[in-house]
Structure formats: structure tokens, C-alpha cells
Amino acid sequence: MPRTGENVGNYIYIAECSDGTWYTGWTTDPKRRIRVHNSGKGAKYTRSRLPVRLIYTEEYETAVQAQRREYEIKQFSRRQKEKLIQQFSGRQKEKLMNTEQFFENVLSVRLTEDRRALDIIDQTLLPGTIRRINLNTKEEIWEAIKKLRVRGAPAIGVSAAYGMAVLSAQSKAGDFGTFYKEFTQLKEYLASSRPTAVNLFWALNRMDACAKAAGEQGKSLDEIKELLYKEADAIREEDVQISRNIGEIGFRLLKDLKKDGKPIGILTHCNAGTLATSKYGTATAPMYMALEHGWAGSDMHVYCDETRPLLQGARLTSFELNAAGITTTVQCDNMASLLMKSGKIDIIFVGCDRVAANGDAANKIGTSSVAILAKHYGIPFYVCAPSSTIDLKTPTGDQIPIEMRDPDEVTQMWYKERMAPEGIDVFNPAFDVTDHSLITGMITEKGLCTEPYGDAFVKLGIE
């Protein structure tokens, strides 16, 4: 029995030629060369998809089986071939549905059906344990953000928005003044969970503006509580579209670099994936868009920096990319230079937690090292930045606060026994700042920005 549409070895294909005719042939790799009849000039070899389009493939274990099937299909009528192609399209749609199922399985943040709690994947347990937990109280939501049970700037923003809606619904206040006082106290409490991720404050401020405007309009407390749920839903839906837009721009960059017969080498740092957002991710969005545009997982080879000390690349990025069927390799952070020198990396995508007005970008610790290496080896380095992470009130990266985290994350968190002497001083910043001069481009949902970044942000209408 044949296996269809896979990249294994002996293929039968139907190609649509530039003159509209169909040609059936056999090849060992449909991504390299296929034999087509082109505009009445006779059979010849040409690069796949230009000037032809593959519309059907089958794969067989042996060349003999494939050649027999090639002869058989060549005897088919046009109508019989149309049925084959229709079945093939159905399988492609099924593959897309499987991708959607993947997203559903790894959805980082959502509401419970009764809207009384947040339902999150506890990312501290991944990849060994996939467990969803409910957050009902302000302490649980604060702890989940602080302890990285939910993490990634966009996901933190969505969690904060839903958290404010859930907690506001619990209020027993009888008038707006009392309600709003409680609301601002909750806002300040959640804001104290993480100091660097600007999406946290952006989402909280947006929920605040919603509550305040509704109060000024004389809405009832029940109406205000419902409006807060709707605003949180809007923040989540917008985040999905933002990631999709970033992915489409990044995918165009991938297409420009793609060479026939060779997977494109991509390096990423930390986790700016679907686990860090509402869907698609930021730095991973170009890869997911590639799948939606029909690329196979083997058309890309993603190298995930392990990302010390919390291992978000090893635990999270490799987990979700591998689950999506994308060829994935994990390496320690200090191996990135050798990868780049060996020519295995064509492009680098990273996320960010805050971008200053001049384009300096704060992201997970180690990102600036990757950027410096990329500059040395001449590899394009792109920061995937939703406009909500761009903080025009912060002039440069020097003014971005850097969170310092628990020393135990370095000395003993991942070890059976402590790996450093008791009492040793530990330097454990959560982020570093990549200088704007090291960044090839900033991919926002509104467009691709290049230097000077301040002017580029203004042109795109980022405020």
C-alpha cells in the first residue's frame, strides 16, 4: 500500500504545467527535480513548482512499485485523475485539521466553561507532564504568573485580562465606587507579579480603561462585569490575529531563503511559541504559517537553544514544534556559535518582552549573545514583537527593568543534588537587552520594521 504526501523515497506525482496540462511522473524527491511536459516543448527536467505545481503525490517502498504505478496512472482518464487529486486535497485538509487539534491541545490560557476560573497548562511540568489547572483566586493567578506556570509576554497579558474579569465577577460591591476601588487594588496586585513583560501592564491598563469608561457611562455592575469578560475575549482574539500577521511576514522571509531540496535552518531562543501566546506564537508563528501554506515539517529544521537556566527551549519549544511535526533539534546555548559557523542556520527568530523606542529589545537571558553571534556570521536576526510590547515611553534599553530571579534556579532546580557550593553568590537575571544595531528587523503585526526603529514605529502608527 502506498503512503501519500510524505517525504520518503519513491514518488509518483501529478504536476500541473505552466500551460495548464497535467504530467504524471516518478521521482525520488519531489522537492528537487521532476520531469514535466512544458508548453509543448517535450519532456524535460525542471525545478519543482516553478514553472509547475505539484497537485498529487504517492510514495512507494521500491522503485519497481513506483514505476508500475506511474504506468497505471498514465492510462487514467482525466476524470479518474481528478478523483485522485480530490482525495489528495482531502488528506491535506485533514492534515490542517490535525494542526488545529495540536493548537487546541497546547492552548496556554482559556476560561473554564462557567467562566469562574482560568484554565491553563502548567508549563513548569512540561514536557513530562501535560496538566491543565484552574486558577480561581488572585493569589493563584499571581503565583502562576510569578512562578512561570503561565509565561510568555502575550500569554501573561491574556491571563491578566481574564484574571481581572474573573476576579471582578467575584466582587460583592454594591456601588461603582467600591467596585472600582477593589478593581484597582487587584490590578496593582497582579502587576507586581512580573516587572519586565510590558504586555502585563498593557492588558491591565486596557481592562482598567474598560471598567472606568463603563462606570462613567452609568452602566450597572452586572453590565460592567460582562463588558470586562468581552474585553478579555477581545484581547485574546486580537492576540491570535497579531501572531498570525507576524507569522505571515516571517513566512515570506522563509520563502525568500528557501532552496529546493534543502530544509531551511532556523534557530530560536527560549519559547515564543503557541504556549507563550493565545495561538501560533510570535517567533514560531512563521513555522506554523509555513505548515498552513502547505510546507511539510521536514521543509524546516528548527534548532532550539536549550535556554538556561529554566530550559524553556528544551522543555517547551522543542515539545510543541516536535508535536506539530516540524523537524527539531535541541542544543545547549553555548553551541549556537558552532551551528552558525557550520552553515546550518539560515535565519533566526526570537520573541521579546519589551522593546524600547530606539529598537533595543529585552528578551530571555542569552538572546543578546545569539544576536552578537548572528552579526558575526552574517545571519539575519529578527525580533518578533507585537506592537503591545513596544514601549515608546522607554527611550532605550538602559531604562528597561531587569527581573532578578531565585538563585535556586541556577544551583539546584534541575539537579538531584545541589550543583554549586552552599552560600555561593548567584547572578540570575531573567532577561538581557539586545542592542538595536544587532537586529536585522523587527516583525510586528503591522509590518516589518528596520532601522531607524523609532521612525519605523511612527510610520506604522505604533503609539
N, C-alpha and C positions, 0 to 999 in steps of 0.2 A: 504493500500500500504506500502511496506517495505521502510525503509531508509537504504542505503547501506554504509558500511565502516565507521559508526560513533560509538562513544563510549557512548551508552545509556543504554542498558539493556538486551534484549533477542536476542541472535545472533544465526544464522545458519552459519556454516563455512565449507569450504573445506580445508583440510590440506594435504600437501604433506609430506608423512612419509619418514623416513630415507632410506627405501628400495625402494622408488620411487612410492609406491602406494598412492592412494588418499583416504581420510577418511572424511565422512560427519558427522557432529555432531551439538549439541546445547549446548550453554554455556551462562552464564550471563556476562562474562567478558573475551574476547579472549586474554587479556594481562596477565591473571593469569594462569588458568589451562584449558586445552582442552583434550577431550577424543579421543585417536587415536589408530589405529591398527598399531603396530610397529613390523616389521620384522617377521610376522607370530606367534607372541607370544600372540595373543589375544588382546582384547581391554583393555586399561589401561589409567590412567590419567598421564599426563606429563606436564612439563613446556612448554609454547608455544615457538615455533621457535627452540628449542633445545630438541629433535632431529628432530623437524618438522618445516615446513614453511607454514604459513597461505597464501593461494593464492586466497581466496574468502570469503567475509562475507556479510550477510544481517542482518538488525536489525528490530525487530518487537515490537509492543507495549505490547503484552501479551505473556506469556509462551505458552499458548494453540496455538496461531497463529504460534509461532516459531516451536513448536513440529510437527504441521501439515506440515509445510513447510519442515522440516527435513525429514519426511517420504516421501514427494513428491520428493525431490531431490535425495533421496537414490534409487528411482526407475528409475532415469535418466540413459541413456546410457552414455558412456564415451564421445561421441561426443556432447551430449546435455550439459554435464558439461563443456566441452571445450568452448562452446559458452558463457556460463555464465561467465567463467573466462576471456574470451576475452573482454566481456563487462565491467567487473570489472577493467581490466587493462586500458581500455579506460577512465573510470572515474578517475583513478589515474593519467593518463596523463593530463586530464582536470584540475585536482587539481593543478598539477605542472604548467600548463599554467596560472591558476589563481594566483599562486605565482609570476610568471613572470610579470603578469599585475600589481600586487602590487608593484613590484620594479619599473616598468615604472611610476606608479602614484607618487611615492615618490622620484624619481631621483633628487638628490640635485643640480647638475650642468650639463648643456649641452649648446651647441651652438644653436643659432637660425638657421633656415634653410638657411638663406642667409649669415650666419657666420659673421654678423656685430655686434653681441652683445652676451653677456652671458645670458642664461635663467636659473634662479634659483628659488627654492622655498624660499620664505621669511620665515625663521624659527622663526623669532620673533613673527609671528602671529599664529603659531601653538599652540595647536591643533584646536582652534576655527575656524580659517580661513585658508584654503589652497589656497594660492595665489602665482602664478608664476610672476616674474617681470623680465624685461630686463635691463641689465646694458650696457650702451653704452660708457661712458666716464671714464677716470681714476679716477675722483672724486667719481663716483657712485660705481666703483669696490672697491676702498679704503674704502669707507663708509660701504659697505656691509660686508667686512671682519671685520672692526673695530667694527661695531655695531652688529655683530653676525647674520646678515641676512643669511650669509653662515658661517658655523662653523664646527669644527672637523678638525684635522690636515690634513688628506688626502684630504678632500674636499677643504680646503683652498689652498693646493698645486695645485690641479687641476684648481681651479678658477684662481689662479695666472698665471698658464701656459696659459690657454685660454685667460685671460686678456691681457697678453703680445702679444699674436698672434693677437687679435682683435685690440689693440691699435697700434701695429706696422703696421697693414694693413692700418691704417688711415694716416700714415706718408706721407708727401709731399716732403720728402728729395729727392734730385737728385743724390746723391752720397753716397757711403757706409760710409764714414767718418762722414757725417752729420747725416745719419740714425742711426749709432751706438751710436753717442753722445746722440741723443734723446732716444734711446733704454735704455742706462744705466741710464739716468735720470728717466725714467719710472720705471725701476727695483728698484732703490733706493726709489722711492716714494711708491710703493706698499709694499716694505719690511718694511716700517715704520708703517704699519697698525697693526701688532701684533708682539711682541718681543719674545714670548716663542716658538711658534709652528715651529719646525725646518723644517717641510715639506714646509713651505712658502719659506724659503731661498733655500732649496734644489731644488725646482721646478724653482725658478727664476734663480738660477745658471745654471741649466740644459738648460733652454731656452737661456741664455747668451752664453753658450758654443756652442749651435747650431748656433746662429747668427754669432758668431765670426768665427767658422770653415767655414761656408758658405762664409763669406766675404773674408777669406784668400784664399779660392779656386776660387775666382773671379766670384762667382755667381752673377747674376743680382739681383736687389732689388725685382723684382716680384718673382723670384725663391726663394729668402731668405724668403719673406713673406709666400710663400706657404709651405716652409720647416718648418717654425715656427708653422703653423697650424698642420702639420703632427706630429711634436714633441709633441705638446699639446695633440693630439689624442693618441699618444703612451703612454704618461704619464697616461692618463685616463684608457686606456686598461690595462696597467700594474697594475694600482691600483685595478681594478676589479679582476685580477688574484691573486694579493697579498692577497686580502681579502678572496678569495676562498681558497687559500692554508692555510691561518691561520684558516679558518673555518673547513677545513678537519682535521687538527691537533687537534683543540678543540673538534670536534665531536668524535674523538677517545677517548678523555678523558671522554666525556659524556657517551659513550658506556661502558667504564670500570666501571663507577659508577652506571649505571642504574640497578635498581632492578625490577623484574617482578611485575606488578600490582601497581607500585608506580611511580608517576611523579617525575622526578629529580628536586630538588630545586636549582635554580640558582639565584645569586644576582649580579647586576651590578650597576655601579655608573656613573652618567652623561649620555651622549649619545655618544656612539662609534658605532652607528648603520649605516644603509644604508644612513641616512640623513647626516652623517658625512664623507661619502666616496663616491665613484662612484657607489658602489653596495655592498651588503652583510654586510658592516661594518667591524669592527675588533672584538670588544667584543661581538657583536651579531652574527657574522658570524657562530660560532658553532651551534647556534639555527637554522639559516636558512639552513645550511647544513643538519641538522637533518631532516628538512621538505623535502629537496630534496632527502634524503635517505629513505623516506617513513614513518618517525615518524609522529604521529598526534600532533597537537598543544597541546593536553592535556597530552602528554607524558612528557612535561616540564612545570614547574611553575616558571616563572621568576619574581623575586622581584626587582622592580626598585627604588633605592634610589631617593627621590624627587630631591635632589641635589640643595641645597640652594647656592647662592641667586637667580640664574637665572632659576632654576627649569627645567633643561634640561631632567632630568629623568622623571619627571611627565608630562611635555609637549611634549617631543619628543620620548623618548624611549618607554614609555607605549603606545603612539599613534601608532608607527609603529609596535611594537610587537602585539598589540591587533588587528591592521588591518591585520596582517599576520595570525591571528587565533591562536596565542600562548597564553596559559593561563598566565595572567599578573596581578600583584598586585603592587600598589604604596604604599610606606611608607615614612615617614619623615626620614631624615638622622639619627637622634638620636634614631631611633627604630631598627637599624640594630643589635645591641647587643642582644636584646631580641629575634629577629628572629633566630640568630645563636645559642643562648643558648637553644631555644626550639627545635632544631634539624631540622628546616625547610630548612636550606641551606646546600647543598652538595658540592657546588663549586662556586667560584667567578671568573668572567671575567671582567676586566676593560681595557680601552684603555690607550693611553698615547700620550703626545705631544712632549716629548723629553726624550731620555734615555742617561745617561752618560756612559762613558767607563766601569765603575765598576758595572753597572746594576741599579744604582739609577734611578728612573723613575718619571718624572714630569707629573702629570695629574690634572684634575679638582680638585679644593679645596675640601677636605674631603676624598680623596682617601687614604691618609696615615692613617686616622682614621679607615677606613674599613680594611686595611691591619693589623693594630695592633690588632683589634678585631679578625680577622681571625686567626692570630697567637695564640692568647689566647685560642680560641675554637678548634684549630686543623683543620681548614677548608682550603683546598687548594686554594691559591690565585694566579691567573695567569694574567700577563700583556700581552695584545695582541699588538705587536709592529712591524709594518712594518719596514724593515731594514732602510728605509729612515728617520725614527725617531731616529735612534741610532747614536749619535754624539760622535764619538771616540776622537774628539778634546777636548771634555769637560771631564776632569778626573773623577769628582764626581758630585753629585747633588748640592753641595755647589756653583758650578760655573754656574748653570742654572739661567738665569734671570727670575724673577717672576713678571708678569704684575700686576700692581695695577689698579683697576677699579673704576668707578664712585661711590661715596658714595650713590647716589640716588638708586642704585640697591638694597641696603640693607634697606634703610629707607622709601622708598615710591613707588618704581616701581610697586609693585603688589597690592597696597592698595588704597582705595578710599581717605583715609586721611593719612597724614604722621604718621608713627608709632614710631618715635623717636624725641626727642626734637630738635628744630632748633639749628643749630650750633654745635651739638654733634660731636665729632670726630668719624670717622668710619674706621675700618680696613677691607679692601675688596680685598684681593689677589685673583687672578683668579685661581691659581694653588698652589699645595704643592708638595713636593718631597717625595716619598716612598722609604725608605732605602732598598737596595738590599737584606739585610738579612731577610726582611719580605716577599719576593716574592718567591713563590714556583717554578715558572718557567716563562720564557719569551717566548711567542709564536711568532715567526717570520715566514714570508713566506718561509724561507729557512730551518726551523726546530725549534725544541723545545730546548731552552737553559736553563741550570741550573747553579748554582754556581760551580766554579768561572766564572762570566759572561764575563769578559774580554777574557779569554781563549776560552770560548764557541763562542763568536762572531768571533774570529780569525778562529776557526775551520770551521765555516760556510761560511767563505770568505766575511764577512761583513767588509767593509773598511770605 
